[in-house]
Amino acid sequence: MATKYVLVSGGVISGIGKGVIGMAKIENPFNALHETNDASAASSLGVLLKSIGLKVTAIKIDPYLNSDAGLLGPLEHGECFVLDDGGEVDLDLGNYERYLNIKLTSDNNITLGKMFQHVLARERKGDYLGKTVQIVPHLTDFIQDWIQRVAQVPVDLTGERPDVCIIELGGTVGDIESAPLIEALRCLRRRVGEKNFLHCHVSLVPVINTEQKTKPTQAAIRDVRSVGLSPDIIACRCEEPLKGPTTDKIAMYCQVDPAQVIAVHDVRSTYHVPLLLESQGLIPILKSVLHLDNLAIDDSLIKSGGETWKIWKNLTATQDRAFDTVRICLVGKYTALQDAYLSVRKSLEHASMRCARKLEITWLNSSDLEPETETTSPAAYHKAWGSLCTASGILVPGGFGQRGTEGMVAAAKWAREKKIPYLGICLGMQIAVVEFCRNICGIPGAQSEEFVADADDMVIIYMPEISKETMGASLRLGLKNTLYQENSGFSKLRQLYEKKAPSVNGLPAASDPNSTATADGEPTCKAAPGQPLIISERHRHRYEVNAAYIETMASHGLDFIGKDESGERMEILELRDHPWFVGVQYHPEYLSRVLRPSMPYLGFVAAAAGCLDEIMAGNKRGMVNGS
């Protein structure tokens, strides 16, 4: 049976919520829909398709000339998401993996720059046999071939070819840089046939003086049709539910049936978006346009999809009933743009839902904690320290460069001394090492080579195998193994990895239809008889703990309980006699899922919420994240 394709594009403005319409599962439980990014629209369609038993994959297309997202500034573009294969990709692929519970590769992220690189490489190789290489047909044909090839790759535990590929086109239709991509998608629709292609265009219906305005949507649809595409569904983003006359007017001027105009108004969380779409009859439209009733769907997948849909609806209800709050202070360099820490925020949400808590995040610029700020901006300084001192937990995420790192060190010191739960991710773990060496080990000049290149005591050093000449794709990237050491028996984090935490908010723990455990049901963290416990997590870093200082730190009470397979690279640290003081070199947020929270985040949030003992009590061995 031919693969079905669902294209999600956007008009009027960028950031309109294409990702939520197209792929939004139960993902953002605490933020209103208007706070979500573009990737949330491709998500809801994917969830609805999975709820009826279909296998779904996803592709994100970006019109920029960068070959990948590795060198994009987080304050401009948001976080760089890392996949198992080490691909540095657009953050939207993180949404797809979380929402659809799938494992993608770097091929699932198309950029215009990447496509140009491949076509020009083929031209240099002589593949075009002397022809004049042009945007049409050579580039557009290559893009179509790429999409069709990637759409066939299995992405879930079935190991089977996906039934549906959701394609999200970044940017706004009409942008000059998108022209080759739009032409390729127009040709793809013709190549695969009308029965195998559905186009959902997301537009904006602003409310001005209480009147819902349809002109922007009318203009957006004209723009789409002018480039050869004809939307089957018009998803209208609006602050409030669409009124009947508004829907009728859009349908009339855009030449679609009123049923094809879907209202996507602001709701309490993106978890409610699929319910909103389903209530408007979107599934019958998908079945009709794509002829889904002709597909042979395995009964077990239909059953699993139904169970997931039921859990999903229960989750939205459970979220609405959470009253207790857990306050987390995120101390970072890029807090001016929350999307720079999108996966971190999602992981905190996943963990807080498992703990039946409402999540309250304080986004704290680490520079505001530094003494210089007390002079230059006393109000910001005292406000920052007030937020830090009243937090239930302190998290220092990843980042690069020296700016703001002394503020992070101060935050780690406060957490250690005041017994406040602390989680350090990548840079955050290195910060904890620097702080401990300075204040406990008697090494006041302890530094990272990243911060001060000629320091006498560099407790954090540049990894020898990493190139200093090339920045792109030169880090230690992708899924790597971490081995727990013999001295790790005390570790709370190890206990969470070994055993799956039970539900404390009415959600199932042992029977999880969203589990990405191995097909034979074995846990994803394993300890063979006589062998150390091994976990697998995704990495993105170029600096590491200097092994020359390990014994000194250990003698003062800092245990490195997880190391890489060589035993020379420090992966996990944890303090004894502390409610929760953990640092990890990897990025556990890349593998967190709604029904399967990341273990470092779960333990951290549970400790901050005062329910860690409840989470860990009576644990039953099961699946945790990893591969």
Secondary structure as GFF3:
##gff-version 3
##sequence-region A 1 627
A	DSSP	beta_strand	4	10	.	.	.	ID=ss1
A	DSSP	alpha_helix	18	23	.	.	.	ID=ss2
A	DSSP	three_ten_helix	33	35	.	.	.	ID=ss3
A	DSSP	alpha_helix	41	51	.	.	.	ID=ss4
A	DSSP	beta_strand	56	62	.	.	.	ID=ss5
A	DSSP	alpha_helix	74	77	.	.	.	ID=ss6
A	DSSP	beta_strand	80	82	.	.	.	ID=ss7
A	DSSP	beta_strand	88	90	.	.	.	ID=ss8
A	DSSP	alpha_helix	91	100	.	.	.	ID=ss9
A	DSSP	three_ten_helix	106	108	.	.	.	ID=ss10
A	DSSP	beta_strand	109	111	.	.	.	ID=ss11
A	DSSP	alpha_helix	112	125	.	.	.	ID=ss12
A	DSSP	pi_helix	135	139	.	.	.	ID=ss13
A	DSSP	alpha_helix	140	150	.	.	.	ID=ss14
A	DSSP	beta_strand	164	169	.	.	.	ID=ss15
A	DSSP	three_ten_helix	176	178	.	.	.	ID=ss16
A	DSSP	alpha_helix	179	192	.	.	.	ID=ss17
A	DSSP	three_ten_helix	194	196	.	.	.	ID=ss18
A	DSSP	beta_strand	197	204	.	.	.	ID=ss19
A	DSSP	beta_strand	207	208	.	.	.	ID=ss20
A	DSSP	beta_strand	211	212	.	.	.	ID=ss21
A	DSSP	alpha_helix	215	226	.	.	.	ID=ss22
A	DSSP	beta_strand	233	238	.	.	.	ID=ss23
A	DSSP	alpha_helix	244	254	.	.	.	ID=ss24
A	DSSP	three_ten_helix	258	260	.	.	.	ID=ss25
A	DSSP	beta_strand	261	265	.	.	.	ID=ss26
A	DSSP	alpha_helix	272	279	.	.	.	ID=ss27
A	DSSP	alpha_helix	282	290	.	.	.	ID=ss28
A	DSSP	three_ten_helix	292	294	.	.	.	ID=ss29
A	DSSP	alpha_helix	299	320	.	.	.	ID=ss30
A	DSSP	beta_strand	325	332	.	.	.	ID=ss31
A	DSSP	three_ten_helix	338	341	.	.	.	ID=ss32
A	DSSP	alpha_helix	342	354	.	.	.	ID=ss33
A	DSSP	beta_strand	358	365	.	.	.	ID=ss34
A	DSSP	three_ten_helix	366	369	.	.	.	ID=ss35
A	DSSP	alpha_helix	371	376	.	.	.	ID=ss36
A	DSSP	alpha_helix	378	389	.	.	.	ID=ss37
A	DSSP	beta_strand	393	396	.	.	.	ID=ss38
A	DSSP	alpha_helix	405	417	.	.	.	ID=ss39
A	DSSP	beta_strand	422	425	.	.	.	ID=ss40
A	DSSP	alpha_helix	427	439	.	.	.	ID=ss41
A	DSSP	beta_strand	446	448	.	.	.	ID=ss42
A	DSSP	beta_strand	457	462	.	.	.	ID=ss43
A	DSSP	beta_strand	476	484	.	.	.	ID=ss44
A	DSSP	three_ten_helix	486	488	.	.	.	ID=ss45
A	DSSP	alpha_helix	492	498	.	.	.	ID=ss46
A	DSSP	beta_strand	534	541	.	.	.	ID=ss47
A	DSSP	beta_strand	543	545	.	.	.	ID=ss48
A	DSSP	three_ten_helix	547	549	.	.	.	ID=ss49
A	DSSP	alpha_helix	550	555	.	.	.	ID=ss50
A	DSSP	beta_strand	558	563	.	.	.	ID=ss51
A	DSSP	beta_strand	570	575	.	.	.	ID=ss52
A	DSSP	beta_strand	581	584	.	.	.	ID=ss53
A	DSSP	three_ten_helix	588	591	.	.	.	ID=ss54
A	DSSP	alpha_helix	599	609	.	.	.	ID=ss55
A	DSSP	alpha_helix	612	616	.	.	.	ID=ss56
###
